[in-house]
């Protein structure tokens, strides 16, 4: 038997993509729906997401939940608590994109900064083209140490980290998708 992370099913999106269920993703989708319904500072998104997460963990037995089924569960919770207008605007966001900088370093070859930046640019462009609304780029410190071949952080690591941050910002500013939120850590 396969045990899923946190006893939660995978989510199958309409585009065919399958991803791990993430509460943060559901919260972002709920906040957007509430905003469209006229609640710009809706404080219940976390609570609704927790309710749906508990349902999936305790009462949903299948290993995969399709987005339409998940949407029905979310809409049912919203209607029960008296926010049917939020339910009418609820549309789950496309799956979040996660980019591992250490994996890109490994693919480019340790110490090959030009190849790394080329891969990072292509990967970010793919995320932008996928019309996702959330992109998480992670592993910055480890990536910098790998590219510099250092075990301990040094001054030249600061320079490379700054170059990577600037590169990501430039890629985002050239992005035509103004709905995309990007996190770099």
N, CA and C atoms as an extended XYZ file, in Angstrom:
555
Properties=species:S:1:pos:R:3:atomname:S:1:resname:S:1:resid:I:1 pbc="F F F"
N         0.839       -1.185        0.000 N   UNK     1
C         0.000        0.000        0.000 CA  UNK     1
C         0.881        1.245        0.000 C   UNK     1
N         0.474        2.254       -0.713 N   UNK     2
C         1.211        3.512       -0.786 CA  UNK     2
C         0.595        4.483        0.203 C   UNK     2
N         1.433        5.102        1.003 N   UNK     3
C         0.949        6.120        1.942 CA  UNK     3
C         1.207        7.492        1.341 C   UNK     3
N         0.172        8.315        1.290 N   UNK     4
C         0.308        9.644        0.733 CA  UNK     4
C         0.701       10.630        1.813 C   UNK     4
N         1.374       11.677        1.419 N   UNK     5
C         1.821       12.703        2.337 CA  UNK     5
C         0.619       13.265        3.092 C   UNK     5
N         0.701       13.275        4.385 N   UNK     6
C        -0.343       13.812        5.267 CA  UNK     6
C        -1.696       13.136        5.071 C   UNK     6
N        -1.708       11.932        4.519 N   UNK     7
C        -2.956       11.197        4.264 CA  UNK     7
C        -3.918       11.972        3.376 C   UNK     7
N        -3.407       12.746        2.462 N   UNK     8
C        -4.241       13.532        1.544 CA  UNK     8
C        -4.113       12.976        0.130 C   UNK     8
N        -5.211       13.003       -0.628 N   UNK     9
C        -5.136       12.504       -2.001 CA  UNK     9
C        -4.382       13.476       -2.903 C   UNK     9
N        -3.979       12.965       -4.051 N   UNK    10
C        -3.421       13.820       -5.091 CA  UNK    10
C        -4.576       14.550       -5.764 C   UNK    10
N        -4.286       15.671       -6.401 N   UNK    11
C        -5.308       16.438       -7.102 CA  UNK    11
C        -5.056       16.299       -8.600 C   UNK    11
N        -6.102       15.897       -9.327 N   UNK    12
C        -5.998       15.791      -10.785 CA  UNK    12
C        -6.685       17.005      -11.392 C   UNK    12
N        -5.916       17.821      -12.101 N   UNK    13
C        -6.414       19.043      -12.709 CA  UNK    13
C        -7.024       18.744      -14.069 C   UNK    13
N        -7.847       19.663      -14.551 N   UNK    14
C        -8.535       19.487      -15.830 CA  UNK    14
C        -7.561       19.334      -16.990 C   UNK    14
N        -6.378       19.918      -16.874 N   UNK    15
C        -5.375       19.824      -17.938 CA  UNK    15
C        -4.687       18.457      -17.953 C   UNK    15
N        -5.001       17.613      -16.956 N   UNK    16
C        -4.391       16.290      -16.871 CA  UNK    16
C        -3.252       16.216      -15.878 C   UNK    16
N        -2.776       17.357      -15.410 N   UNK    17
C        -1.684       17.369      -14.436 CA  UNK    17
C        -2.169       16.823      -13.107 C   UNK    17
N        -1.284       16.140      -12.404 N   UNK    18
C        -1.576       15.615      -11.077 CA  UNK    18
C        -0.533       16.185      -10.133 C   UNK    18
N        -0.990       16.699       -8.991 N   UNK    19
C        -0.077       17.306       -8.014 CA  UNK    19
C        -0.544       16.955       -6.609 C   UNK    19
N         0.366       17.062       -5.683 N   UNK    20
C         0.015       16.857       -4.279 CA  UNK    20
C        -0.931       17.964       -3.837 C   UNK    20
N        -1.890       17.613       -2.999 N   UNK    21
C        -2.804       18.613       -2.461 CA  UNK    21
C        -2.019       19.525       -1.528 C   UNK    21
N        -2.189       20.826       -1.711 N   UNK    22
C        -1.526       21.806       -0.848 CA  UNK    22
C        -2.563       22.791       -0.333 C   UNK    22
N        -2.633       22.903        0.959 N   UNK    23
C        -3.593       23.814        1.578 CA  UNK    23
C        -3.378       25.249        1.134 C   UNK    23
N        -2.130       25.671        0.988 N   UNK    24
C        -1.815       27.030        0.554 CA  UNK    24
C        -2.386       27.338       -0.813 C   UNK    24
N        -2.355       26.354       -1.698 N   UNK    25
C        -2.925       26.512       -3.035 CA  UNK    25
C        -4.433       26.737       -2.925 C   UNK    25
N        -5.094       25.943       -2.064 N   UNK    26
C        -6.534       26.093       -1.888 CA  UNK    26
C        -6.873       27.448       -1.270 C   UNK    26
N        -6.071       27.893       -0.306 N   UNK    27
C        -6.299       29.201        0.318 CA  UNK    27
C        -6.206       30.303       -0.733 C   UNK    27
N        -5.185       30.252       -1.606 N   UNK    28
C        -5.041       31.270       -2.654 CA  UNK    28
C        -6.256       31.284       -3.584 C   UNK    28
N        -6.760       30.106       -3.939 N   UNK    29
C        -7.939       30.032       -4.798 CA  UNK    29
C        -9.166       30.609       -4.101 C   UNK    29
N        -9.299       30.340       -2.808 N   UNK    30
C       -10.427       30.876       -2.043 CA  UNK    30
C       -10.342       32.396       -1.910 C   UNK    30
N        -9.148       32.903       -1.675 N   UNK    31
C        -8.967       34.355       -1.555 CA  UNK    31
C        -9.352       35.036       -2.868 C   UNK    31
N        -8.949       34.446       -3.985 N   UNK    32
C        -9.324       35.025       -5.292 CA  UNK    32
C       -10.834       35.015       -5.491 C   UNK    32
N       -11.485       33.913       -5.128 N   UNK    33
C       -12.936       33.822       -5.279 CA  UNK    33
C       -13.632       34.853       -4.397 C   UNK    33
N       -13.155       35.001       -3.170 N   UNK    34
C       -13.750       35.979       -2.256 CA  UNK    34
C       -13.559       37.392       -2.785 C   UNK    34
N       -12.390       37.658       -3.321 N   UNK    35
C       -12.114       38.986       -3.878 CA  UNK    35
C       -13.084       39.290       -5.031 C   UNK    35
N       -13.301       38.313       -5.899 N   UNK    36
C       -14.233       38.485       -7.020 CA  UNK    36
C       -15.666       38.676       -6.530 C   UNK    36
N       -15.977       38.079       -5.376 N   UNK    37
C       -17.327       38.187       -4.815 CA  UNK    37
C       -17.525       39.465       -4.008 C   UNK    37
N       -16.466       40.276       -3.904 N   UNK    38
C       -16.593       41.547       -3.203 CA  UNK    38
C       -16.062       41.547       -1.784 C   UNK    38
N       -15.246       40.558       -1.437 N   UNK    39
C       -14.629       40.490       -0.105 CA  UNK    39
C       -13.112       40.584       -0.257 C   UNK    39
N       -12.573       41.792       -0.348 N   UNK    40
C       -11.135       41.929       -0.596 CA  UNK    40
C       -10.254       41.454        0.566 C   UNK    40
N       -10.757       41.460        1.778 N   UNK    41
C        -9.978       41.015        2.944 CA  UNK    41
C       -10.722       39.887        3.653 C   UNK    41
N       -11.012       38.817        2.960 N   UNK    42
C       -11.825       37.731        3.508 CA  UNK    42
C       -11.012       36.863        4.451 C   UNK    42
N       -11.387       36.839        5.698 N   UNK    43
C       -10.617       36.161        6.742 CA  UNK    43
C       -10.945       34.678        6.877 C   UNK    43
N       -11.947       34.179        6.173 N   UNK    44
C       -12.364       32.789        6.345 CA  UNK    44
C       -11.655       31.790        5.427 C   UNK    44
N       -10.825       32.258        4.524 N   UNK    45
C       -10.187       31.354        3.562 CA  UNK    45
C        -9.411       30.236        4.259 C   UNK    45
N        -8.645       30.572        5.272 N   UNK    46
C        -7.862       29.566        6.013 CA  UNK    46
C        -8.777       28.523        6.657 C   UNK    46
N        -9.888       28.984        7.226 N   UNK    47
C       -10.816       28.082        7.916 CA  UNK    47
C       -11.520       27.145        6.931 C   UNK    47
N       -11.936       27.680        5.806 N   UNK    48
C       -12.585       26.848        4.785 CA  UNK    48
C       -11.589       25.818        4.251 C   UNK    48
N       -10.373       26.255        3.996 N   UNK    49
C        -9.343       25.333        3.499 CA  UNK    49
C        -9.073       24.232        4.522 C   UNK    49
N        -9.056       24.574        5.795 N   UNK    50
C        -8.834       23.568        6.838 CA  UNK    50
C        -9.987       22.571        6.882 C   UNK    50
N       -11.208       23.059        6.707 N   UNK    51
C       -12.379       22.184        6.702 CA  UNK    51
C       -12.312       21.195        5.536 C   UNK    51
N       -11.968       21.687        4.369 N   UNK    52
C       -11.858       20.820        3.192 CA  UNK    52
C       -10.697       19.839        3.362 C   UNK    52
N        -9.596       20.305        3.917 N   UNK    53
C        -8.446       19.427        4.163 CA  UNK    53
C        -8.824       18.300        5.114 C   UNK    53
N        -9.549       18.615        6.173 N   UNK    54
C       -10.000       17.595        7.129 CA  UNK    54
C       -10.917       16.583        6.447 C   UNK    54
N       -11.810       17.076        5.606 N   UNK    55
C       -12.695       16.183        4.866 CA  UNK    55
C       -11.879       15.224        4.001 C   UNK    55
N       -10.921       15.753        3.258 N   UNK    56
C       -10.107       14.907        2.385 CA  UNK    56
C        -9.292       13.892        3.188 C   UNK    56
N        -8.799       14.304        4.322 N   UNK    57
C        -7.957       13.434        5.148 CA  UNK    57
C        -8.790       12.334        5.825 C   UNK    57
N        -9.983       12.682        6.308 N   UNK    58
C       -10.730       11.746        7.144 CA  UNK    58
C       -11.857       10.994        6.427 C   UNK    58
N       -12.415       11.587        5.379 N   UNK    59
C       -13.607       10.972        4.788 CA  UNK    59
C       -13.473       10.637        3.303 C   UNK    59
N       -12.423       11.081        2.653 N   UNK    60
C       -12.258       10.820        1.229 CA  UNK    60
C       -11.293        9.652        1.069 C   UNK    60
N       -11.763        8.561        0.481 N   UNK    61
C       -10.967        7.330        0.451 CA  UNK    61
C       -10.136        7.126       -0.804 C   UNK    61
N       -10.443        7.802       -1.880 N   UNK    62
C        -9.731        7.593       -3.142 CA  UNK    62
C        -8.335        8.228       -3.088 C   UNK    62
N        -7.392        7.691       -3.844 N   UNK    63
C        -6.034        8.250       -3.830 CA  UNK    63
C        -5.898        9.546       -4.637 C   UNK    63
N        -6.883        9.812       -5.520 N   UNK    64
C        -6.840       11.004       -6.366 CA  UNK    64
C        -8.214       11.661       -6.339 C   UNK    64
N        -8.228       12.985       -6.201 N   UNK    65
C        -9.482       13.735       -6.278 CA  UNK    65
C        -9.397       14.645       -7.496 C   UNK    65
N       -10.407       14.547       -8.347 N   UNK    66
C       -10.453       15.406       -9.529 CA  UNK    66
C       -10.898       16.807       -9.104 C   UNK    66
N       -10.440       17.813       -9.828 N   UNK    67
C       -10.766       19.201       -9.489 CA  UNK    67
C       -12.277       19.442       -9.411 C   UNK    67
N       -13.099       18.895      -10.315 N   UNK    68
C       -14.544       19.135      -10.169 CA  UNK    68
C       -15.101       18.606       -8.840 C   UNK    68
N       -14.620       17.461       -8.395 N   UNK    69
C       -15.077       16.897       -7.110 CA  UNK    69
C       -14.596       17.766       -5.951 C   UNK    69
N       -13.360       18.203       -6.019 N   UNK    70
C       -12.825       19.087       -4.989 CA  UNK    70
C       -13.599       20.398       -4.959 C   UNK    70
N       -13.914       20.929       -6.121 N   UNK    71
C       -14.683       22.175       -6.211 CA  UNK    71
C       -16.045       22.025       -5.551 C   UNK    71
N       -16.689       20.882       -5.761 N   UNK    72
C       -17.988       20.646       -5.140 CA  UNK    72
C       -17.870       20.627       -3.615 C   UNK    72
N       -16.813       20.028       -3.103 N   UNK    73
C       -16.611       19.991       -1.650 CA  UNK    73
C       -16.416       21.407       -1.107 C   UNK    73
N       -15.617       22.208       -1.797 N   UNK    74
C       -15.370       23.585       -1.368 CA  UNK    74
C       -16.670       24.391       -1.436 C   UNK    74
N       -17.391       24.267       -2.516 N   UNK    75
C       -18.636       25.009       -2.676 CA  UNK    75
C       -19.671       24.608       -1.631 C   UNK    75
N       -19.701       23.333       -1.263 N   UNK    76
C       -20.630       22.885       -0.223 CA  UNK    76
C       -20.302       23.548        1.115 C   UNK    76
N       -19.022       23.606        1.456 N   UNK    77
C       -18.618       24.264        2.707 CA  UNK    77
C       -19.003       25.735        2.666 C   UNK    77
N       -18.733       26.400        1.558 N   UNK    78
C       -19.046       27.827        1.437 CA  UNK    78
C       -20.548       28.089        1.564 C   UNK    78
N       -21.350       27.231        0.986 N   UNK    79
C       -22.796       27.419        1.073 CA  UNK    79
C       -23.297       27.190        2.496 C   UNK    79
N       -22.755       26.204        3.179 N   UNK    80
C       -23.174       25.912        4.552 CA  UNK    80
C       -22.872       27.086        5.478 C   UNK    80
N       -21.746       27.764        5.273 N   UNK    81
C       -21.394       28.871        6.166 CA  UNK    81
C       -21.972       30.209        5.698 C   UNK    81
N       -22.774       30.166        4.637 N   UNK    82
C       -23.474       31.374        4.213 CA  UNK    82
C       -22.741       32.248        3.222 C   UNK    82
N       -21.787       31.688        2.497 N   UNK    83
C       -21.041       32.456        1.497 CA  UNK    83
C       -21.210       31.843        0.109 C   UNK    83
N       -22.467       31.659       -0.288 N   UNK    84
C       -22.763       31.083       -1.607 CA  UNK    84
C       -22.206       31.948       -2.726 C   UNK    84
N       -22.143       33.275       -2.503 N   UNK    85
C       -21.609       34.155       -3.553 CA  UNK    85
C       -20.123       33.905       -3.791 C   UNK    85
N       -19.392       33.502       -2.767 N   UNK    86
C       -17.984       33.139       -2.949 CA  UNK    86
C       -17.912       31.823       -3.712 C   UNK    86
N       -18.824       30.903       -3.393 N   UNK    87
C       -18.847       29.602       -4.064 CA  UNK    87
C       -19.047       29.754       -5.569 C   UNK    87
N       -19.858       30.723       -5.985 N   UNK    88
C       -20.100       30.892       -7.424 CA  UNK    88
C       -18.852       31.376       -8.162 C   UNK    88
N       -17.926       32.000       -7.444 N   UNK    89
C       -16.694       32.509       -8.065 CA  UNK    89
C       -15.501       31.569       -7.876 C   UNK    89
N       -15.712       30.472       -7.153 N   UNK    90
C       -14.586       29.580       -6.862 CA  UNK    90
C       -14.194       28.770       -8.093 C   UNK    90
N       -12.980       29.003       -8.547 N   UNK    91
C       -12.376       28.235       -9.632 CA  UNK    91
C       -10.949       27.935       -9.178 C   UNK    91
N       -10.624       26.665       -8.973 N   UNK    92
C        -9.266       26.348       -8.516 CA  UNK    92
C        -8.216       26.845       -9.508 C   UNK    92
N        -7.173       27.427       -8.972 N   UNK    93
C        -6.061       27.901       -9.802 CA  UNK    93
C        -5.381       26.709      -10.468 C   UNK    93
N        -4.645       26.970      -11.541 N   UNK    94
C        -3.811       25.897      -12.106 CA  UNK    94
C        -2.804       25.430      -11.051 C   UNK    94
N        -2.271       24.225      -11.210 N   UNK    95
C        -1.340       23.735      -10.193 CA  UNK    95
C        -0.142       24.659      -10.048 C   UNK    95
N         0.329       24.833       -8.816 N   UNK    96
C         1.511       25.670       -8.619 CA  UNK    96
C         2.740       24.998       -9.240 C   UNK    96
N         3.665       25.810       -9.690 N   UNK    97
C         4.907       25.305      -10.263 CA  UNK    97
C         6.004       25.453       -9.212 C   UNK    97
N         6.768       24.394       -9.026 N   UNK    98
C         7.886       24.436       -8.092 CA  UNK    98
C         9.170       24.192       -8.871 C   UNK    98
N        10.121       25.085       -8.664 N   UNK    99
C        11.401       24.979       -9.359 CA  UNK    99
C        12.494       24.819       -8.314 C   UNK    99
N        13.195       23.704       -8.371 N   UNK   100
C        14.292       23.432       -7.447 CA  UNK   100
C        15.596       23.918       -8.074 C   UNK   100
N        16.170       24.953       -7.483 N   UNK   101
C        17.440       25.472       -7.998 CA  UNK   101
C        18.571       24.448       -7.884 C   UNK   101
N        18.688       23.690       -6.772 N   UNK   102
C        19.740       22.664       -6.721 CA  UNK   102
C        19.598       21.604       -7.819 C   UNK   102
N        18.362       21.268       -8.192 N   UNK   103
C        18.177       20.312       -9.286 CA  UNK   103
C        18.631       20.907      -10.618 C   UNK   103
N        18.411       22.205      -10.806 N   UNK   104
C        18.885       22.855      -12.031 CA  UNK   104
C        20.410       22.881      -12.080 C   UNK   104
N        21.043       23.105      -10.922 N   UNK   105
C        22.513       23.078      -10.859 CA  UNK   105
C        23.005       21.699      -11.248 C   UNK   105
N        22.352       20.681      -10.713 N   UNK   106
C        22.745       19.303      -11.024 CA  UNK   106
C        22.597       19.027      -12.523 C   UNK   106
N        21.488       19.475      -13.113 N   UNK   107
C        21.253       19.261      -14.547 CA  UNK   107
C        22.254       20.034      -15.403 C   UNK   107
N        22.641       21.221      -14.949 N   UNK   108
C        23.575       22.051      -15.709 CA  UNK   108
C        25.014       21.574      -15.548 C   UNK   108
N        25.297       20.932      -14.433 N   UNK   109
C        26.669       20.536      -14.124 CA  UNK   109
C        27.229       21.513      -13.100 C   UNK   109
N        27.770       20.988      -12.039 N   UNK   110
C        28.264       21.827      -10.948 CA  UNK   110
C        29.329       22.801      -11.459 C   UNK   110
N        29.153       24.071      -11.123 N   UNK   111
C        30.121       25.094      -11.509 CA  UNK   111
C        29.852       25.743      -12.856 C   UNK   111
N        28.856       25.286      -13.587 N   UNK   112
C        28.577       25.841      -14.899 CA  UNK   112
C        27.446       26.864      -14.806 C   UNK   112
N        27.809       28.079      -14.455 N   UNK   113
C        26.814       29.118      -14.214 CA  UNK   113
C        26.020       29.475      -15.467 C   UNK   113
N        26.670       29.573      -16.600 N   UNK   114
C        25.950       29.936      -17.824 CA  UNK   114
C        24.875       28.910      -18.159 C   UNK   114
N        25.220       27.636      -18.044 N   UNK   115
C        24.236       26.582      -18.309 CA  UNK   115
C        23.113       26.636      -17.282 C   UNK   115
N        23.461       26.941      -16.036 N   UNK   116
C        22.445       27.063      -14.988 CA  UNK   116
C        21.457       28.177      -15.312 C   UNK   116
N        21.973       29.358      -15.666 N   UNK   117
C        21.089       30.485      -15.980 CA  UNK   117
C        20.223       30.188      -17.200 C   UNK   117
N        20.773       29.489      -18.178 N   UNK   118
C        19.999       29.085      -19.357 CA  UNK   118
C        18.847       28.171      -18.946 C   UNK   118
N        19.133       27.175      -18.114 N   UNK   119
C        18.087       26.258      -17.647 CA  UNK   119
C        17.047       26.979      -16.789 C   UNK   119
N        17.492       27.876      -15.927 N   UNK   120
C        16.565       28.622      -15.084 CA  UNK   120
C        15.632       29.467      -15.945 C   UNK   120
N        16.175       30.132      -16.947 N   UNK   121
C        15.352       30.941      -17.844 CA  UNK   121
C        14.320       30.103      -18.583 C   UNK   121
N        14.745       28.958      -19.117 N   UNK   122
C        13.810       28.081      -19.832 CA  UNK   122
C        12.726       27.537      -18.906 C   UNK   122
N        13.143       27.162      -17.691 N   UNK   123
C        12.187       26.611      -16.730 CA  UNK   123
C        11.166       27.662      -16.309 C   UNK   123
N        11.629       28.883      -16.083 N   UNK   124
C        10.700       29.956      -15.719 CA  UNK   124
C         9.764       30.277      -16.876 C   UNK   124
N        10.277       30.288      -18.090 N   UNK   125
C         9.426       30.549      -19.256 CA  UNK   125
C         8.366       29.463      -19.421 C   UNK   125
N         8.718       28.219      -19.113 N   UNK   126
C         7.735       27.134      -19.172 CA  UNK   126
C         6.645       27.338      -18.127 C   UNK   126
N         7.045       27.773      -16.938 N   UNK   127
C         6.062       28.034      -15.876 CA  UNK   127
C         5.130       29.167      -16.284 C   UNK   127
N         5.683       30.195      -16.885 N   UNK   128
C         4.881       31.340      -17.332 CA  UNK   128
C         3.920       30.901      -18.431 C   UNK   128
N         4.404       30.091      -19.362 N   UNK   129
C         3.571       29.621      -20.470 CA  UNK   129
C         2.455       28.693      -19.997 C   UNK   129
N         2.669       28.020      -18.859 N   UNK   130
C         1.664       27.094      -18.325 CA  UNK   130
C         0.478       27.828      -17.711 C   UNK   130
N         0.546       29.156      -17.664 N   UNK   131
C        -0.545       29.986      -17.132 CA  UNK   131
C        -0.809       29.726      -15.643 C   UNK   131
N         0.206       29.259      -14.942 N   UNK   132
C         0.052       29.077      -13.506 CA  UNK   132
C        -0.023       30.449      -12.851 C   UNK   132
N        -0.555       30.493      -11.656 N   UNK   133
C        -0.637       31.768      -10.942 CA  UNK   133
C         0.332       31.823       -9.773 C   UNK   133
N         1.010       30.694       -9.490 N   UNK   134
C         1.950       30.677       -8.376 CA  UNK   134
C         3.153       29.828       -8.738 C   UNK   134
N         4.325       30.395       -8.569 N   UNK   135
C         5.578       29.703       -8.858 CA  UNK   135
C         6.489       29.828       -7.645 C   UNK   135
N         6.932       28.704       -7.136 N   UNK   136
C         7.849       28.696       -5.991 CA  UNK   136
C         9.217       28.233       -6.471 C   UNK   136
N        10.192       29.104       -6.325 N   UNK   137
C        11.574       28.783       -6.684 CA  UNK   137
C        12.325       28.643       -5.361 C   UNK   137
N        12.905       27.481       -5.124 N   UNK   138
C        13.493       27.239       -3.808 CA  UNK   138
C        14.894       26.638       -3.907 C   UNK   138
N        15.607       26.712       -2.780 N   UNK   139
C        16.943       26.136       -2.683 CA  UNK   139
C        18.046       27.096       -3.093 C   UNK   139
N        17.810       28.406       -2.929 N   UNK   140
C        18.759       29.417       -3.397 CA  UNK   140
C        20.131       29.281       -2.737 C   UNK   140
N        20.174       29.177       -1.422 N   UNK   141
C        21.464       29.128       -0.733 CA  UNK   141
C        22.260       27.881       -1.127 C   UNK   141
N        21.595       26.748       -1.153 N   UNK   142
C        22.278       25.505       -1.532 CA  UNK   142
C        22.765       25.577       -2.981 C   UNK   142
N        21.944       26.150       -3.847 N   UNK   143
C        22.292       26.308       -5.255 CA  UNK   143
C        23.563       27.141       -5.406 C   UNK   143
N        23.614       28.265       -4.689 N   UNK   144
C        24.768       29.160       -4.778 CA  UNK   144
C        26.030       28.437       -4.310 C   UNK   144
N        25.933       27.724       -3.209 N   UNK   145
C        27.099       26.980       -2.705 CA  UNK   145
C        27.548       25.923       -3.710 C   UNK   145
N        26.579       25.258       -4.351 N   UNK   146
C        26.931       24.245       -5.345 CA  UNK   146
C        27.636       24.882       -6.541 C   UNK   146
N        27.101       25.983       -7.029 N   UNK   147
C        27.713       26.632       -8.192 CA  UNK   147
C        29.106       27.163       -7.872 C   UNK   147
N        29.296       27.662       -6.670 N   UNK   148
C        30.601       28.197       -6.258 CA  UNK   148
C        31.542       27.108       -5.750 C   UNK   148
N        31.011       25.906       -5.525 N   UNK   149
C        31.841       24.825       -4.994 CA  UNK   149
C        32.285       25.095       -3.568 C   UNK   149
N        31.436       25.690       -2.782 N   UNK   150
C        31.758       26.080       -1.400 CA  UNK   150
C        30.913       25.284       -0.412 C   UNK   150
N        31.505       25.009        0.730 N   UNK   151
C        30.753       24.404        1.823 CA  UNK   151
C        30.307       25.464        2.815 C   UNK   151
N        31.053       26.555        2.858 N   UNK   152
C        30.759       27.659        3.770 CA  UNK   152
C        30.483       28.904        2.923 C   UNK   152
N        29.489       29.655        3.330 N   UNK   153
C        29.105       30.867        2.614 CA  UNK   153
C        30.255       31.858        2.590 C   UNK   153
N        30.485       32.474        1.439 N   UNK   154
C        31.565       33.451        1.310 CA  UNK   154
C        31.053       34.701        0.593 C   UNK   154
N        31.934       35.686        0.470 N   UNK   155
C        31.555       36.944       -0.171 CA  UNK   155
C        31.151       36.747       -1.634 C   UNK   155
N        31.858       35.872       -2.351 N   UNK   156
C        31.484       35.643       -3.745 CA  UNK   156
C        30.136       34.915       -3.858 C   UNK   156
N        29.718       34.242       -2.786 N   UNK   157
C        28.377       33.650       -2.756 CA  UNK   157
C        27.321       34.751       -2.723 C   UNK   157
N        27.598       35.828       -1.977 N   UNK   158
C        26.670       36.966       -1.938 CA  UNK   158
C        26.459       37.544       -3.331 C   UNK   158
N        27.540       37.654       -4.083 N   UNK   159
C        27.474       38.220       -5.436 CA  UNK   159
C        26.611       37.341       -6.340 C   UNK   159
N        26.848       36.030       -6.302 N   UNK   160
C        26.077       35.127       -7.155 CA  UNK   160
C        24.603       35.096       -6.739 C   UNK   160
N        24.337       35.089       -5.442 N   UNK   161
C        22.946       35.119       -4.982 CA  UNK   161
C        22.246       36.356       -5.537 C   UNK   161
N        22.911       37.496       -5.474 N   UNK   162
C        22.344       38.731       -5.998 CA  UNK   162
C        22.078       38.621       -7.499 C   UNK   162
N        22.979       37.995       -8.233 N   UNK   163
C        22.801       37.814       -9.675 CA  UNK   163
C        21.588       36.939       -9.978 C   UNK   163
N        21.397       35.891       -9.186 N   UNK   164
C        20.261       34.998       -9.397 CA  UNK   164
C        18.951       35.728       -9.095 C   UNK   164
N        18.918       36.476       -7.995 N   UNK   165
C        17.717       37.240       -7.634 CA  UNK   165
C        17.392       38.242       -8.736 C   UNK   165
N        18.396       38.930       -9.228 N   UNK   166
C        18.186       39.904      -10.309 CA  UNK   166
C        17.670       39.213      -11.565 C   UNK   166
N        18.227       38.057      -11.889 N   UNK   167
C        17.795       37.306      -13.072 CA  UNK   167
C        16.325       36.914      -12.955 C   UNK   167
N        15.928       36.409      -11.791 N   UNK   168
C        14.530       36.004      -11.581 CA  UNK   168
C        13.612       37.216      -11.704 C   UNK   168
N        14.014       38.334      -11.116 N   UNK   169
C        13.204       39.557      -11.213 CA  UNK   169
C        13.058       40.013      -12.664 C   UNK   169
N        14.136       39.932      -13.437 N   UNK   170
C        14.070       40.324      -14.848 CA  UNK   170
C        13.135       39.407      -15.629 C   UNK   170
N        13.208       38.117      -15.347 N   UNK   171
C        12.316       37.162      -16.015 CA  UNK   171
C        10.860       37.479      -15.683 C   UNK   171
N        10.609       37.826      -14.419 N   UNK   172
C         9.240       38.146      -13.994 CA  UNK   172
C         8.755       39.456      -14.620 C   UNK   172
N         9.640       40.432      -14.722 N   UNK   173
C         9.213       41.725      -15.283 CA  UNK   173
C         8.928       41.616      -16.777 C   UNK   173
N         9.543       40.652      -17.449 N   UNK   174
C         9.280       40.436      -18.873 CA  UNK   174
C         8.060       39.539      -19.081 C   UNK   174
N         7.456       39.112      -17.992 N   UNK   175
C         6.340       38.183      -18.014 CA  UNK   175
C         5.033       38.879      -18.377 C   UNK   175
N         4.330       38.390      -19.380 N   UNK   176
C         3.055       38.992      -19.734 CA  UNK   176
C         1.904       38.595      -18.790 C   UNK   176
N         2.114       37.569      -17.950 N   UNK   177
C         1.080       37.082      -17.032 CA  UNK   177
C         1.155       37.882      -15.733 C   UNK   177
N         0.327       38.923      -15.601 N   UNK   178
C         0.371       39.754      -14.400 CA  UNK   178
C        -0.298       39.091      -13.207 C   UNK   178
N        -0.880       37.898      -13.392 N   UNK   179
C        -1.481       37.157      -12.283 CA  UNK   179
C        -0.458       36.277      -11.567 C   UNK   179
N         0.721       36.100      -12.148 N   UNK   180
C         1.715       35.181      -11.596 CA  UNK   180
C         2.395       35.774      -10.369 C   UNK   180
N         2.391       35.013       -9.292 N   UNK   181
C         3.114       35.368       -8.073 CA  UNK   181
C         4.287       34.414       -7.987 C   UNK   181
N         5.458       34.946       -7.742 N   UNK   182
C         6.656       34.123       -7.690 CA  UNK   182
C         7.321       34.295       -6.326 C   UNK   182
N         7.698       33.183       -5.740 N   UNK   183
C         8.374       33.174       -4.444 CA  UNK   183
C         9.766       32.596       -4.660 C   UNK   183
N        10.783       33.251       -4.125 N   UNK   184
C        12.163       32.801       -4.249 CA  UNK   184
C        12.751       32.646       -2.868 C   UNK   184
N        13.202       31.459       -2.540 N   UNK   185
C        13.784       31.229       -1.204 CA  UNK   185
C        14.984       30.298       -1.299 C   UNK   185
